[in-house]
């Protein structure tokens, strides 16, 4: 399916789905928009477009008062209509933040999921020809009482949207389905007006809260890292087993929108649902070393269930701490290349997470150099835990710059001043401190990561003070400015 989706990136002529109605039926609405455009501020536009759920969002501009929001929803539209009018409704405003609500009417019209996704891919391609750096957000086709008979089709379409967006850093899936349903999965019936299809103020209040984290504020200009901040689930290992729901609520309040990991004993799909209800995605999860050779498809299945585009392995088994050997490295290289190939074939990026013990001297460098240089870049990438690199005697900033194309993710973790370092890959968890207060050059790390295009930034704090330290670390990251150095 994804080959077909992306094949549109190599063609320049668009065809509209044969099942679509004549888009010219919207001509009067388009003409009305042209008149309204005479008074539009074209600076830093946050654009919302799509069918009537956007059109009837009458409080949209007021809901995000610090943003230059433009509403170009046109009722009854489908993806094919938006493709046809994309020049007028999207491209002319040159928005870098675009929210699209389509698919609802497409499904109701009887279009297949494959056709809908193909149309979505056409639209993305057309946008990117003019706006290659735009962030494109697909708002999930919502549940409604009127169309509840199509529930299974909606869920399947949203699953495909989620998976597709998870493989593209500038495509985002905004899940409004989950918070509009009760715990038993049934749609909340009090969110709609009399037609049982369109939302009332209570429904739009849910949308406002769900969409909020994806709307980038003008006040974010000049901030070094205004993108998503994630957290490693291991940080909350002492909290999740006692109260998963409460801990996820706390994480949401911290301003965290991404988690790396899984829900432990909670099935992956259920954990994903819990996270999604709080505006949290799971772009990366973990695997054990032996899984790479014994059952890599189990890793694939888990990642797909979580909606993860990346998988990291955090440890290479070896006989004795502090004595990682070339033989251990060779074993890892073989496992990473073979397992990483399987993951790549299923659209997943494999990353190894060094723990510092790989910095054993070897020839002109270290065994980590040896591993990086002998793994296939097509199948093996890396996630840097800056704490462990420094603990093993390395320089995180220099190592990022030495292999700029290999690092895809970061664990941001600072280290208490004055502690003893070694090549064991282990130390007291209380040596984890608030970012910016320890001996690791976290600011330099983030600047270097921005230069080389690191995909994901996860705070990891293993200390007993995680609930206090993570919020302070988030605040510190947001305080960094682009022009401070």
PyMOL commands that set and color helices and strands:
alter all, ss='L'
color gray80, all
select helices_A, chain A and resi 2-10+23-39+52-55+60-63+79-84+86-89+91-93+104-108+113-130+148-166+178-180+189-191+201-212+218-220+233-240+244-253+268-276+289-294+296-306+326-345+357-359+367-374+386-391+396-402+429-431+442-452+466-479
alter helices_A, ss='H'
color red, helices_A
select strands_A, chain A and resi 45-50+68-73+97-101+135-139+171-174+230-232+258-260+281-287+310-313+349-353+361-362+365-366+381-385+407-412+414-415+432-433+456-459
alter strands_A, ss='S'
color yellow, strands_A
deselect
rebuild
show_as cartoon
